[in-house]
Amino acid sequence: SAMPQWKERTGPLAPIPESTVPFTRERIQIDGELNEAAWKASPVLELSFPWDTQTGAKQKTRVRLLWDDANLYIAYECED
């Protein structure tokens, strides 16, 4: 099968987003549920598609991040 053809991006790049990742002392349960107060206080980052060649609808992907003394927690919510 043929390899996909990639086109070089010709327009300006979107600004790189910045965010603060909150520290938590709350115990985070790894269960797929974002019901701890720390998650509710964490800012939502929406990922963007940096390429021009995708056809069809662009599904949203939202990310929340937290950290504590031992871990970096990352939660994704992805449309399909």
C-alpha positions as CSV (number, residue, x, y, z in Angstrom):
1,S,0.0,0.0,0.0
2,A,1.1,3.6,-0.6
3,M,2.6,5.6,2.1
4,P,0.6,8.8,3.1
5,Q,1.8,12.0,1.5
6,W,2.7,14.6,4.1
7,K,2.5,18.3,3.1
8,E,4.7,20.9,4.7
9,R,2.7,23.4,6.8
10,T,2.6,26.7,5.0
11,G,0.6,28.9,7.4
12,P,1.6,30.4,10.7
13,L,1.6,28.0,13.7
14,A,-0.8,28.5,16.5
15,P,0.6,29.9,19.7
16,I,1.9,27.3,22.1
17,P,-0.6,27.1,25.0
18,E,0.5,27.5,28.6
19,S,-1.1,26.1,31.7
20,T,-0.4,25.7,35.4
21,V,-0.5,22.1,36.6
22,P,-2.0,22.2,40.1
23,F,-0.4,20.4,43.1
24,T,-2.6,18.3,45.2
25,R,-2.4,16.7,48.6
26,E,-5.7,14.9,48.0
27,R,-5.4,11.1,47.4
28,I,-6.3,10.5,43.7
29,Q,-8.0,7.2,43.0
30,I,-7.0,5.8,39.6
31,D,-10.5,4.7,38.5
32,G,-11.4,6.7,35.5
33,E,-13.7,8.9,37.5
34,L,-12.7,12.5,38.0
35,N,-14.8,13.0,41.2
36,E,-12.1,14.3,43.5
37,A,-12.2,18.0,44.3
38,A,-8.6,18.4,42.9
39,W,-9.8,17.4,39.4
40,K,-12.7,19.9,39.6
41,A,-10.2,22.6,40.3
42,S,-7.8,21.6,37.6
43,P,-7.9,23.7,34.4
44,V,-9.2,22.0,31.2
45,L,-6.8,22.1,28.3
46,E,-8.3,21.4,24.8
47,L,-5.8,19.8,22.4
48,S,-5.7,21.2,18.9
49,F,-5.0,19.6,15.6
50,P,-1.8,21.2,14.2
51,W,-2.1,19.8,10.7
52,D,-4.1,21.1,7.7
53,T,-4.6,17.8,5.8
54,Q,-7.2,16.1,8.1
55,T,-10.6,15.6,6.4
56,G,-13.8,15.2,8.3
57,A,-14.8,16.4,11.7
58,K,-12.1,17.1,14.3
59,Q,-13.0,15.4,17.5
60,K,-12.3,17.3,20.7
61,T,-9.8,16.0,23.2
62,R,-9.7,17.7,26.7
63,V,-6.9,17.1,29.2
64,R,-6.6,17.8,32.9
65,L,-3.3,17.4,34.9
66,L,-2.4,17.2,38.5
67,W,0.7,16.4,40.5
68,D,1.7,15.4,44.0
69,D,5.0,14.4,45.7
70,A,5.2,11.1,43.8
71,N,3.0,11.3,40.6
72,L,1.9,13.3,37.6
73,Y,-1.8,12.5,36.9
74,I,-3.2,13.0,33.4
75,A,-6.9,12.6,32.5
76,Y,-8.2,12.6,29.0
77,E,-11.7,13.1,27.7
78,C,-11.8,12.2,24.0
79,E,-14.7,12.4,21.6
80,D,-15.0,9.5,19.2
